[in-house]
């Protein structure tokens, strides 16, 4: 099992033909360095494909997911290339297409 202590969502769309080396270069450019046991999530411009890059301390893992229908819920660029931190619950919701940005407010039921 690959240990992931922190997840980062890169808001800038990327070409999904990028391999692990090019994705890692993007992470280093955006964040200054790639940390061990951190995962970095990228999407294409249409948000139909995502790639997860994980630095495990010894090497790099790269996983991809493509949707046959629909799109991932992906934020627009917020301030250029700054990645967003995700919780494990937000990541789990994102990869199955749920509204991951609203998880905190969806976890509470209030009286109208």
FENTAQUI-V427246 format. One line per field, one symbol per residue. phi: phi as a letter, one per 20 degrees, with the letter a starting at -180 (. if undefined). Layout:
# FENTAQUI-V427246
phi: ???
This chain:
# FENTAQUI-V427246
phi: .eecebdcdefffcffffefffffffffffdnadefmddcdccefeldcccddceendacdcccccefbncfecffgecndffdedeffffgfffdnefffdgfffedddee
